[in-house]
Amino acid sequence: MRNDKNLILYVVFYLLFSPDTWRVLIGLLAAMVIGPRIVSGSSYSPTGQVVVWLMILALGYVLSAPIGRFISKRLTAGFGRK
């Protein structure tokens, strides 16, 4: 039982300190904010709407690399890790 608890804590802290987690969250936020504005006034098919949302998500992920690294470094510095 102890190993399972440690594994869960390890996964949670790994996700918290990983810059990729923050990049994905920022990409999702960008897609949720910008996506409806782009798709609402257009005559996109459902497939086209999915493609637009995925493109916004991917761009948000790529462009948020410095922000994700900054958040991750600040969190690890707060816990005394280098």
PDB file of N, CA, C and O in Angstrom:
ATOM      1  N   MET A   1       0.819  -1.196   0.000  1.00  0.00           N
ATOM      2  CA  MET A   1       0.000   0.000   0.000  1.00  0.00           C
ATOM      3  C   MET A   1       0.860   1.256   0.000  1.00  0.00           C
ATOM      4  O   MET A   1       0.516   2.252  -0.636  1.00  0.00           O
ATOM      5  N   ARG A   2       1.961   1.206   0.703  1.00  0.00           N
ATOM      6  CA  ARG A   2       2.829   2.378   0.777  1.00  0.00           C
ATOM      7  C   ARG A   2       3.387   2.745  -0.596  1.00  0.00           C
ATOM      8  O   ARG A   2       3.486   3.927  -0.927  1.00  0.00           O
ATOM      9  N   ASN A   3       3.748   1.758  -1.386  1.00  0.00           N
ATOM     10  CA  ASN A   3       4.290   2.036  -2.718  1.00  0.00           C
ATOM     11  C   ASN A   3       3.252   2.676  -3.625  1.00  0.00           C
ATOM     12  O   ASN A   3       3.586   3.555  -4.419  1.00  0.00           O
ATOM     13  N   ASP A   4       1.997   2.248  -3.519  1.00  0.00           N
ATOM     14  CA  ASP A   4       0.950   2.852  -4.341  1.00  0.00           C
ATOM     15  C   ASP A   4       0.746   4.317  -3.969  1.00  0.00           C
ATOM     16  O   ASP A   4       0.550   5.160  -4.844  1.00  0.00           O
ATOM     17  N   LYS A   5       0.792   4.618  -2.680  1.00  0.00           N
ATOM     18  CA  LYS A   5       0.621   5.994  -2.243  1.00  0.00           C
ATOM     19  C   LYS A   5       1.787   6.859  -2.726  1.00  0.00           C
ATOM     20  O   LYS A   5       1.586   7.993  -3.161  1.00  0.00           O
ATOM     21  N   ASN A   6       2.996   6.322  -2.648  1.00  0.00           N
ATOM     22  CA  ASN A   6       4.154   7.061  -3.135  1.00  0.00           C
ATOM     23  C   ASN A   6       4.088   7.266  -4.641  1.00  0.00           C
ATOM     24  O   ASN A   6       4.476   8.319  -5.148  1.00  0.00           O
ATOM     25  N   LEU A   7       3.603   6.270  -5.347  1.00  0.00           N
ATOM     26  CA  LEU A   7       3.484   6.386  -6.801  1.00  0.00           C
ATOM     27  C   LEU A   7       2.507   7.492  -7.175  1.00  0.00           C
ATOM     28  O   LEU A   7       2.774   8.278  -8.084  1.00  0.00           O
ATOM     29  N   ILE A   8       1.386   7.554  -6.482  1.00  0.00           N
ATOM     30  CA  ILE A   8       0.392   8.581  -6.777  1.00  0.00           C
ATOM     31  C   ILE A   8       0.973   9.965  -6.483  1.00  0.00           C
ATOM     32  O   ILE A   8       0.800  10.890  -7.276  1.00  0.00           O
ATOM     33  N   LEU A   9       1.656  10.111  -5.354  1.00  0.00           N
ATOM     34  CA  LEU A   9       2.279  11.401  -5.024  1.00  0.00           C
ATOM     35  C   LEU A   9       3.352  11.765  -6.040  1.00  0.00           C
ATOM     36  O   LEU A   9       3.479  12.927  -6.424  1.00  0.00           O
ATOM     37  N   TYR A  10       4.123  10.775  -6.474  1.00  0.00           N
ATOM     38  CA  TYR A  10       5.162  11.032  -7.464  1.00  0.00           C
ATOM     39  C   TYR A  10       4.553  11.549  -8.765  1.00  0.00           C
ATOM     40  O   TYR A  10       5.051  12.511  -9.351  1.00  0.00           O
ATOM     41  N   VAL A  11       3.491  10.917  -9.207  1.00  0.00           N
ATOM     42  CA  VAL A  11       2.844  11.331 -10.458  1.00  0.00           C
ATOM     43  C   VAL A  11       2.268  12.742 -10.317  1.00  0.00           C
ATOM     44  O   VAL A  11       2.402  13.561 -11.227  1.00  0.00           O
ATOM     45  N   VAL A  12       1.628  13.027  -9.177  1.00  0.00           N
ATOM     46  CA  VAL A  12       1.048  14.355  -8.971  1.00  0.00           C
ATOM     47  C   VAL A  12       2.134  15.423  -8.981  1.00  0.00           C
ATOM     48  O   VAL A  12       1.988  16.445  -9.653  1.00  0.00           O
ATOM     49  N   PHE A  13       3.225  15.200  -8.243  1.00  0.00           N
ATOM     50  CA  PHE A  13       4.287  16.202  -8.205  1.00  0.00           C
ATOM     51  C   PHE A  13       5.019  16.296  -9.543  1.00  0.00           C
ATOM     52  O   PHE A  13       5.465  17.378  -9.926  1.00  0.00           O
ATOM     53  N   TYR A  14       5.149  15.177 -10.255  1.00  0.00           N
ATOM     54  CA  TYR A  14       5.774  15.238 -11.575  1.00  0.00           C
ATOM     55  C   TYR A  14       4.943  16.105 -12.509  1.00  0.00           C
ATOM     56  O   TYR A  14       5.482  16.937 -13.240  1.00  0.00           O
ATOM     57  N   LEU A  15       3.626  15.908 -12.484  1.00  0.00           N
ATOM     58  CA  LEU A  15       2.756  16.711 -13.343  1.00  0.00           C
ATOM     59  C   LEU A  15       2.759  18.177 -12.928  1.00  0.00           C
ATOM     60  O   LEU A  15       2.687  19.063 -13.778  1.00  0.00           O
ATOM     61  N   LEU A  16       2.843  18.434 -11.634  1.00  0.00           N
ATOM     62  CA  LEU A  16       2.850  19.806 -11.157  1.00  0.00           C
ATOM     63  C   LEU A  16       4.119  20.540 -11.575  1.00  0.00           C
ATOM     64  O   LEU A  16       4.063  21.717 -11.930  1.00  0.00           O
ATOM     65  N   PHE A  17       5.256  19.861 -11.537  1.00  0.00           N
ATOM     66  CA  PHE A  17       6.535  20.501 -11.840  1.00  0.00           C
ATOM     67  C   PHE A  17       6.930  20.419 -13.309  1.00  0.00           C
ATOM     68  O   PHE A  17       7.929  21.018 -13.706  1.00  0.00           O
ATOM     69  N   SER A  18       6.186  19.706 -14.108  1.00  0.00           N
ATOM     70  CA  SER A  18       6.531  19.554 -15.516  1.00  0.00           C
ATOM     71  C   SER A  18       6.082  20.779 -16.322  1.00  0.00           C
ATOM     72  O   SER A  18       4.931  21.199 -16.211  1.00  0.00           O
ATOM     73  N   PRO A  19       6.971  21.350 -17.123  1.00  0.00           N
ATOM     74  CA  PRO A  19       6.557  22.485 -17.953  1.00  0.00           C
ATOM     75  C   PRO A  19       5.512  22.093 -18.996  1.00  0.00           C
ATOM     76  O   PRO A  19       4.698  22.922 -19.404  1.00  0.00           O
ATOM     77  N   ASP A  20       5.533  20.832 -19.425  1.00  0.00           N
ATOM     78  CA  ASP A  20       4.567  20.401 -20.437  1.00  0.00           C
ATOM     79  C   ASP A  20       3.134  20.440 -19.917  1.00  0.00           C
ATOM     80  O   ASP A  20       2.209  20.720 -20.679  1.00  0.00           O
ATOM     81  N   THR A  21       2.941  20.166 -18.638  1.00  0.00           N
ATOM     82  CA  THR A  21       1.601  20.243 -18.061  1.00  0.00           C
ATOM     83  C   THR A  21       1.051  21.652 -18.187  1.00  0.00           C
ATOM     84  O   THR A  21      -0.099  21.845 -18.579  1.00  0.00           O
ATOM     85  N   TRP A  22       1.872  22.627 -17.855  1.00  0.00           N
ATOM     86  CA  TRP A  22       1.437  24.018 -17.932  1.00  0.00           C
ATOM     87  C   TRP A  22       1.216  24.443 -19.374  1.00  0.00           C
ATOM     88  O   TRP A  22       0.312  25.228 -19.660  1.00  0.00           O
ATOM     89  N   ARG A  23       2.036  23.930 -20.281  1.00  0.00           N
ATOM     90  CA  ARG A  23       1.874  24.269 -21.698  1.00  0.00           C
ATOM     91  C   ARG A  23       0.549  23.727 -22.234  1.00  0.00           C
ATOM     92  O   ARG A  23      -0.151  24.411 -22.981  1.00  0.00           O
ATOM     93  N   VAL A  24       0.211  22.494 -21.848  1.00  0.00           N
ATOM     94  CA  VAL A  24      -1.055  21.907 -22.292  1.00  0.00           C
ATOM     95  C   VAL A  24      -2.227  22.690 -21.714  1.00  0.00           C
ATOM     96  O   VAL A  24      -3.195  22.967 -22.423  1.00  0.00           O
ATOM     97  N   LEU A  25      -2.152  23.049 -20.437  1.00  0.00           N
ATOM     98  CA  LEU A  25      -3.236  23.814 -19.826  1.00  0.00           C
ATOM     99  C   LEU A  25      -3.407  25.181 -20.482  1.00  0.00           C
ATOM    100  O   LEU A  25      -4.533  25.633 -20.687  1.00  0.00           O
ATOM    101  N   ILE A  26      -2.309  25.836 -20.809  1.00  0.00           N
ATOM    102  CA  ILE A  26      -2.388  27.136 -21.482  1.00  0.00           C
ATOM    103  C   ILE A  26      -2.961  26.968 -22.888  1.00  0.00           C
ATOM    104  O   ILE A  26      -3.753  27.797 -23.339  1.00  0.00           O
ATOM    105  N   GLY A  27      -2.565  25.898 -23.583  1.00  0.00           N
ATOM    106  CA  GLY A  27      -3.124  25.625 -24.907  1.00  0.00           C
ATOM    107  C   GLY A  27      -4.620  25.355 -24.849  1.00  0.00           C
ATOM    108  O   GLY A  27      -5.370  25.835 -25.699  1.00  0.00           O
ATOM    109  N   LEU A  28      -5.062  24.589 -23.851  1.00  0.00           N
ATOM    110  CA  LEU A  28      -6.495  24.338 -23.687  1.00  0.00           C
ATOM    111  C   LEU A  28      -7.253  25.620 -23.377  1.00  0.00           C
ATOM    112  O   LEU A  28      -8.342  25.850 -23.904  1.00  0.00           O
ATOM    113  N   LEU A  29      -6.680  26.441 -22.529  1.00  0.00           N
ATOM    114  CA  LEU A  29      -7.316  27.709 -22.196  1.00  0.00           C
ATOM    115  C   LEU A  29      -7.428  28.603 -23.436  1.00  0.00           C
ATOM    116  O   LEU A  29      -8.459  29.238 -23.662  1.00  0.00           O
ATOM    117  N   ALA A  30      -6.373  28.643 -24.225  1.00  0.00           N
ATOM    118  CA  ALA A  30      -6.410  29.444 -25.457  1.00  0.00           C
ATOM    119  C   ALA A  30      -7.477  28.920 -26.412  1.00  0.00           C
ATOM    120  O   ALA A  30      -8.202  29.704 -27.024  1.00  0.00           O
ATOM    121  N   ALA A  31      -7.578  27.599 -26.541  1.00  0.00           N
ATOM    122  CA  ALA A  31      -8.585  27.028 -27.432  1.00  0.00           C
ATOM    123  C   ALA A  31      -9.993  27.313 -26.930  1.00  0.00           C
ATOM    124  O   ALA A  31     -10.899  27.553 -27.727  1.00  0.00           O
ATOM    125  N   MET A  32     -10.184  27.290 -25.607  1.00  0.00           N
ATOM    126  CA  MET A  32     -11.517  27.546 -25.064  1.00  0.00           C
ATOM    127  C   MET A  32     -11.908  29.014 -25.178  1.00  0.00           C
ATOM    128  O   MET A  32     -13.092  29.331 -25.289  1.00  0.00           O
ATOM    129  N   VAL A  33     -10.925  29.916 -25.153  1.00  0.00           N
ATOM    130  CA  VAL A  33     -11.233  31.347 -25.237  1.00  0.00           C
ATOM    131  C   VAL A  33     -11.346  31.798 -26.694  1.00  0.00           C
ATOM    132  O   VAL A  33     -12.292  32.497 -27.059  1.00  0.00           O
ATOM    133  N   ILE A  34     -10.385  31.400 -27.518  1.00  0.00           N
ATOM    134  CA  ILE A  34     -10.332  31.887 -28.896  1.00  0.00           C
ATOM    135  C   ILE A  34     -11.197  31.054 -29.844  1.00  0.00           C
ATOM    136  O   ILE A  34     -11.753  31.586 -30.805  1.00  0.00           O
ATOM    137  N   GLY A  35     -11.311  29.769 -29.582  1.00  0.00           N
ATOM    138  CA  GLY A  35     -12.047  28.873 -30.473  1.00  0.00           C
ATOM    139  C   GLY A  35     -13.469  29.300 -30.780  1.00  0.00           C
ATOM    140  O   GLY A  35     -13.828  29.390 -31.954  1.00  0.00           O
ATOM    141  N   PRO A  36     -14.295  29.568 -29.776  1.00  0.00           N
ATOM    142  CA  PRO A  36     -15.678  29.964 -30.078  1.00  0.00           C
ATOM    143  C   PRO A  36     -15.774  31.260 -30.874  1.00  0.00           C
ATOM    144  O   PRO A  36     -16.706  31.437 -31.659  1.00  0.00           O
ATOM    145  N   ARG A  37     -14.828  32.158 -30.679  1.00  0.00           N
ATOM    146  CA  ARG A  37     -14.858  33.428 -31.413  1.00  0.00           C
ATOM    147  C   ARG A  37     -14.582  33.224 -32.897  1.00  0.00           C
ATOM    148  O   ARG A  37     -15.155  33.917 -33.738  1.00  0.00           O
ATOM    149  N   ILE A  38     -13.717  32.286 -33.216  1.00  0.00           N
ATOM    150  CA  ILE A  38     -13.378  32.034 -34.621  1.00  0.00           C
ATOM    151  C   ILE A  38     -14.460  31.214 -35.299  1.00  0.00           C
ATOM    152  O   ILE A  38     -14.826  31.489 -36.442  1.00  0.00           O
ATOM    153  N   VAL A  39     -14.973  30.213 -34.606  1.00  0.00           N
ATOM    154  CA  VAL A  39     -15.889  29.254 -35.226  1.00  0.00           C
ATOM    155  C   VAL A  39     -17.320  29.771 -35.287  1.00  0.00           C
ATOM    156  O   VAL A  39     -18.069  29.370 -36.177  1.00  0.00           O
ATOM    157  N   SER A  40     -17.724  30.646 -34.372  1.00  0.00           N
ATOM    158  CA  SER A  40     -19.139  31.025 -34.263  1.00  0.00           C
ATOM    159  C   SER A  40     -19.668  31.759 -35.502  1.00  0.00           C
ATOM    160  O   SER A  40     -20.804  31.511 -35.908  1.00  0.00           O
ATOM    161  N   GLY A  41     -18.906  32.629 -36.098  1.00  0.00           N
ATOM    162  CA  GLY A  41     -19.406  33.410 -37.217  1.00  0.00           C
ATOM    163  C   GLY A  41     -19.165  32.772 -38.568  1.00  0.00           C
ATOM    164  O   GLY A  41     -19.510  33.360 -39.593  1.00  0.00           O
ATOM    165  N   SER A  42     -18.586  31.593 -38.599  1.00  0.00           N
ATOM    166  CA  SER A  42     -18.218  30.970 -39.868  1.00  0.00           C
ATOM    167  C   SER A  42     -19.126  29.797 -40.176  1.00  0.00           C
ATOM    168  O   SER A  42     -19.877  29.325 -39.323  1.00  0.00           O
ATOM    169  N   SER A  43     -19.042  29.343 -41.399  1.00  0.00           N
ATOM    170  CA  SER A  43     -19.840  28.178 -41.809  1.00  0.00           C
ATOM    171  C   SER A  43     -18.939  26.947 -41.927  1.00  0.00           C
ATOM    172  O   SER A  43     -18.917  26.278 -42.961  1.00  0.00           O
ATOM    173  N   TYR A  44     -18.207  26.662 -40.868  1.00  0.00           N
ATOM    174  CA  TYR A  44     -17.351  25.481 -40.855  1.00  0.00           C
ATOM    175  C   TYR A  44     -18.187  24.236 -40.619  1.00  0.00           C
ATOM    176  O   TYR A  44     -19.181  24.266 -39.894  1.00  0.00           O
ATOM    177  N   SER A  45     -17.772  23.143 -41.239  1.00  0.00           N
ATOM    178  CA  SER A  45     -18.390  21.856 -40.931  1.00  0.00           C
ATOM    179  C   SER A  45     -17.909  21.428 -39.545  1.00  0.00           C
ATOM    180  O   SER A  45     -16.958  22.015 -39.027  1.00  0.00           O
ATOM    181  N   PRO A  46     -18.536  20.423 -38.929  1.00  0.00           N
ATOM    182  CA  PRO A  46     -18.062  19.956 -37.625  1.00  0.00           C
ATOM    183  C   PRO A  46     -16.600  19.508 -37.656  1.00  0.00           C
ATOM    184  O   PRO A  46     -15.860  19.718 -36.695  1.00  0.00           O
ATOM    185  N   THR A  47     -16.194  18.897 -38.750  1.00  0.00           N
ATOM    186  CA  THR A  47     -14.796  18.483 -38.876  1.00  0.00           C
ATOM    187  C   THR A  47     -13.882  19.700 -38.961  1.00  0.00           C
ATOM    188  O   THR A  47     -12.803  19.714 -38.368  1.00  0.00           O
ATOM    189  N   GLY A  48     -14.308  20.706 -39.687  1.00  0.00           N
ATOM    190  CA  GLY A  48     -13.524  21.936 -39.781  1.00  0.00           C
ATOM    191  C   GLY A  48     -13.405  22.636 -38.441  1.00  0.00           C
ATOM    192  O   GLY A  48     -12.357  23.199 -38.126  1.00  0.00           O
ATOM    193  N   GLN A  49     -14.480  22.605 -37.641  1.00  0.00           N
ATOM    194  CA  GLN A  49     -14.431  23.197 -36.316  1.00  0.00           C
ATOM    195  C   GLN A  49     -13.420  22.476 -35.428  1.00  0.00           C
ATOM    196  O   GLN A  49     -12.675  23.115 -34.685  1.00  0.00           O
ATOM    197  N   VAL A  50     -13.395  21.151 -35.507  1.00  0.00           N
ATOM    198  CA  VAL A  50     -12.435  20.372 -34.709  1.00  0.00           C
ATOM    199  C   VAL A  50     -11.007  20.709 -35.131  1.00  0.00           C
ATOM    200  O   VAL A  50     -10.122  20.843 -34.287  1.00  0.00           O
ATOM    201  N   VAL A  51     -10.788  20.846 -36.425  1.00  0.00           N
ATOM    202  CA  VAL A  51      -9.445  21.176 -36.918  1.00  0.00           C
ATOM    203  C   VAL A  51      -9.018  22.559 -36.429  1.00  0.00           C
ATOM    204  O   VAL A  51      -7.867  22.741 -36.030  1.00  0.00           O
ATOM    205  N   VAL A  52      -9.921  23.526 -36.453  1.00  0.00           N
ATOM    206  CA  VAL A  52      -9.595  24.874 -35.975  1.00  0.00           C
ATOM    207  C   VAL A  52      -9.248  24.828 -34.489  1.00  0.00           C
ATOM    208  O   VAL A  52      -8.267  25.439 -34.066  1.00  0.00           O
ATOM    209  N   TRP A  53     -10.039  24.114 -33.696  1.00  0.00           N
ATOM    210  CA  TRP A  53      -9.784  24.015 -32.259  1.00  0.00           C
ATOM    211  C   TRP A  53      -8.433  23.339 -31.993  1.00  0.00           C
ATOM    212  O   TRP A  53      -7.678  23.777 -31.126  1.00  0.00           O
ATOM    213  N   LEU A  54      -8.136  22.281 -32.735  1.00  0.00           N
ATOM    214  CA  LEU A  54      -6.850  21.594 -32.548  1.00  0.00           C
ATOM    215  C   LEU A  54      -5.676  22.476 -32.961  1.00  0.00           C
ATOM    216  O   LEU A  54      -4.619  22.434 -32.330  1.00  0.00           O
ATOM    217  N   MET A  55      -5.850  23.267 -34.005  1.00  0.00           N
ATOM    218  CA  MET A  55      -4.778  24.179 -34.415  1.00  0.00           C
ATOM    219  C   MET A  55      -4.520  25.235 -33.342  1.00  0.00           C
ATOM    220  O   MET A  55      -3.369  25.563 -33.055  1.00  0.00           O
ATOM    221  N   ILE A  56      -5.583  25.764 -32.756  1.00  0.00           N
ATOM    222  CA  ILE A  56      -5.411  26.754 -31.687  1.00  0.00           C
ATOM    223  C   ILE A  56      -4.740  26.112 -30.480  1.00  0.00           C
ATOM    224  O   ILE A  56      -3.869  26.718 -29.856  1.00  0.00           O
ATOM    225  N   LEU A  57      -5.144  24.887 -30.151  1.00  0.00           N
ATOM    226  CA  LEU A  57      -4.527  24.162 -29.039  1.00  0.00           C
ATOM    227  C   LEU A  57      -3.044  23.950 -29.284  1.00  0.00           C
ATOM    228  O   LEU A  57      -2.228  24.159 -28.386  1.00  0.00           O
ATOM    229  N   ALA A  58      -2.690  23.535 -30.500  1.00  0.00           N
ATOM    230  CA  ALA A  58      -1.280  23.291 -30.827  1.00  0.00           C
ATOM    231  C   ALA A  58      -0.473  24.589 -30.800  1.00  0.00           C
ATOM    232  O   ALA A  58       0.648  24.608 -30.293  1.00  0.00           O
ATOM    233  N   LEU A  59      -1.026  25.659 -31.334  1.00  0.00           N
ATOM    234  CA  LEU A  59      -0.322  26.947 -31.295  1.00  0.00           C
ATOM    235  C   LEU A  59      -0.149  27.450 -29.866  1.00  0.00           C
ATOM    236  O   LEU A  59       0.903  27.984 -29.516  1.00  0.00           O
ATOM    237  N   GLY A  60      -1.178  27.279 -29.043  1.00  0.00           N
ATOM    238  CA  GLY A  60      -1.062  27.666 -27.643  1.00  0.00           C
ATOM    239  C   GLY A  60       0.005  26.867 -26.926  1.00  0.00           C
ATOM    240  O   GLY A  60       0.736  27.407 -26.095  1.00  0.00           O
ATOM    241  N   TYR A  61       0.101  25.570 -27.245  1.00  0.00           N
ATOM    242  CA  TYR A  61       1.127  24.721 -26.641  1.00  0.00           C
ATOM    243  C   TYR A  61       2.528  25.172 -27.049  1.00  0.00           C
ATOM    244  O   TYR A  61       3.424  25.270 -26.210  1.00  0.00           O
ATOM    245  N   VAL A  62       2.710  25.444 -28.329  1.00  0.00           N
ATOM    246  CA  VAL A  62       4.036  25.817 -28.828  1.00  0.00           C
ATOM    247  C   VAL A  62       4.454  27.198 -28.327  1.00  0.00           C
ATOM    248  O   VAL A  62       5.599  27.391 -27.917  1.00  0.00           O
ATOM    249  N   LEU A  63       3.541  28.143 -28.360  1.00  0.00           N
ATOM    250  CA  LEU A  63       3.890  29.515 -27.979  1.00  0.00           C
ATOM    251  C   LEU A  63       4.041  29.710 -26.471  1.00  0.00           C
ATOM    252  O   LEU A  63       4.628  30.700 -26.034  1.00  0.00           O
ATOM    253  N   SER A  64       3.522  28.784 -25.674  1.00  0.00           N
ATOM    254  CA  SER A  64       3.603  28.951 -24.223  1.00  0.00           C
ATOM    255  C   SER A  64       4.815  28.249 -23.608  1.00  0.00           C
ATOM    256  O   SER A  64       4.851  28.053 -22.393  1.00  0.00           O
ATOM    257  N   ALA A  65       5.790  27.875 -24.401  1.00  0.00           N
ATOM    258  CA  ALA A  65       6.981  27.198 -23.863  1.00  0.00           C
ATOM    259  C   ALA A  65       7.715  28.051 -22.824  1.00  0.00           C
ATOM    260  O   ALA A  65       8.042  27.532 -21.757  1.00  0.00           O
ATOM    261  N   PRO A  66       7.988  29.327 -23.081  1.00  0.00           N
ATOM    262  CA  PRO A  66       8.684  30.117 -22.043  1.00  0.00           C
ATOM    263  C   PRO A  66       7.852  30.279 -20.772  1.00  0.00           C
ATOM    264  O   PRO A  66       8.394  30.276 -19.667  1.00  0.00           O
ATOM    265  N   ILE A  67       6.550  30.419 -20.929  1.00  0.00           N
ATOM    266  CA  ILE A  67       5.687  30.579 -19.761  1.00  0.00           C
ATOM    267  C   ILE A  67       5.663  29.295 -18.936  1.00  0.00           C
ATOM    268  O   ILE A  67       5.733  29.345 -17.708  1.00  0.00           O
ATOM    269  N   GLY A  68       5.565  28.148 -19.604  1.00  0.00           N
ATOM    270  CA  GLY A  68       5.565  26.867 -18.902  1.00  0.00           C
ATOM    271  C   GLY A  68       6.862  26.623 -18.161  1.00  0.00           C
ATOM    272  O   GLY A  68       6.855  26.133 -17.032  1.00  0.00           O
ATOM    273  N   ARG A  69       7.983  26.964 -18.795  1.00  0.00           N
ATOM    274  CA  ARG A  69       9.277  26.804 -18.107  1.00  0.00           C
ATOM    275  C   ARG A  69       9.382  27.745 -16.917  1.00  0.00           C
ATOM    276  O   ARG A  69       9.909  27.366 -15.871  1.00  0.00           O
ATOM    277  N   PHE A  70       8.883  28.973 -17.068  1.00  0.00           N
ATOM    278  CA  PHE A  70       8.927  29.939 -15.974  1.00  0.00           C
ATOM    279  C   PHE A  70       8.117  29.444 -14.772  1.00  0.00           C
ATOM    280  O   PHE A  70       8.596  29.482 -13.638  1.00  0.00           O
ATOM    281  N   ILE A  71       6.902  28.986 -15.021  1.00  0.00           N
ATOM    282  CA  ILE A  71       6.053  28.485 -13.932  1.00  0.00           C
ATOM    283  C   ILE A  71       6.712  27.293 -13.258  1.00  0.00           C
ATOM    284  O   ILE A  71       6.731  27.200 -12.031  1.00  0.00           O
ATOM    285  N   SER A  72       7.246  26.388 -14.051  1.00  0.00           N
ATOM    286  CA  SER A  72       7.889  25.194 -13.502  1.00  0.00           C
ATOM    287  C   SER A  72       9.114  25.548 -12.663  1.00  0.00           C
ATOM    288  O   SER A  72       9.311  24.985 -11.586  1.00  0.00           O
ATOM    289  N   LYS A  73       9.932  26.472 -13.144  1.00  0.00           N
ATOM    290  CA  LYS A  73      11.117  26.887 -12.371  1.00  0.00           C
ATOM    291  C   LYS A  73      10.727  27.561 -11.068  1.00  0.00           C
ATOM    292  O   LYS A  73      11.354  27.329 -10.035  1.00  0.00           O
ATOM    293  N   ARG A  74       9.699  28.392 -11.109  1.00  0.00           N
ATOM    294  CA  ARG A  74       9.261  29.073  -9.883  1.00  0.00           C
ATOM    295  C   ARG A  74       8.723  28.082  -8.859  1.00  0.00           C
ATOM    296  O   ARG A  74       8.962  28.230  -7.661  1.00  0.00           O
ATOM    297  N   LEU A  75       7.999  27.076  -9.329  1.00  0.00           N
ATOM    298  CA  LEU A  75       7.473  26.073  -8.403  1.00  0.00           C
ATOM    299  C   LEU A  75       8.582  25.247  -7.790  1.00  0.00           C
ATOM    300  O   LEU A  75       8.566  24.987  -6.587  1.00  0.00           O
ATOM    301  N   THR A  76       9.554  24.826  -8.602  1.00  0.00           N
ATOM    302  CA  THR A  76      10.638  24.020  -8.058  1.00  0.00           C
ATOM    303  C   THR A  76      11.527  24.850  -7.132  1.00  0.00           C
ATOM    304  O   THR A  76      12.070  24.321  -6.162  1.00  0.00           O
ATOM    305  N   ALA A  77      11.681  26.145  -7.422  1.00  0.00           N
ATOM    306  CA  ALA A  77      12.470  27.001  -6.538  1.00  0.00           C
ATOM    307  C   ALA A  77      11.749  27.192  -5.201  1.00  0.00           C
ATOM    308  O   ALA A  77      12.386  27.320  -4.155  1.00  0.00           O
ATOM    309  N   GLY A  78      10.437  27.209  -5.249  1.00  0.00           N
ATOM    310  CA  GLY A  78       9.653  27.362  -4.025  1.00  0.00           C
ATOM    311  C   GLY A  78       9.771  26.170  -3.097  1.00  0.00           C
ATOM    312  O   GLY A  78       9.612  26.307  -1.884  1.00  0.00           O
ATOM    313  N   PHE A  79      10.046  25.007  -3.654  1.00  0.00           N
ATOM    314  CA  PHE A  79      10.225  23.799  -2.850  1.00  0.00           C
ATOM    315  C   PHE A  79      11.684  23.511  -2.550  1.00  0.00           C
ATOM    316  O   PHE A  79      12.000  22.487  -1.944  1.00  0.00           O
ATOM    317  N   GLY A  80      12.566  24.388  -2.959  1.00  0.00           N
ATOM    318  CA  GLY A  80      13.989  24.238  -2.643  1.00  0.00           C
ATOM    319  C   GLY A  80      14.718  23.258  -3.527  1.00  0.00           C
ATOM    320  O   GLY A  80      15.803  22.798  -3.172  1.00  0.00           O
ATOM    321  N   ARG A  81      14.148  22.923  -4.675  1.00  0.00           N
ATOM    322  CA  ARG A  81      14.800  22.011  -5.618  1.00  0.00           C
ATOM    323  C   ARG A  81      15.473  22.814  -6.701  1.00  0.00           C
ATOM    324  O   ARG A  81      15.030  23.913  -7.034  1.00  0.00           O
ATOM    325  N   LYS A  82      16.548  22.271  -7.257  1.00  0.00           N
ATOM    326  CA  LYS A  82      17.246  22.934  -8.358  1.00  0.00           C
ATOM    327  C   LYS A  82      17.351  22.025  -9.540  1.00  0.00           C
ATOM    328  O   LYS A  82      17.909  22.409 -10.568  1.00  0.00           O
TER     329      LYS A  82
END
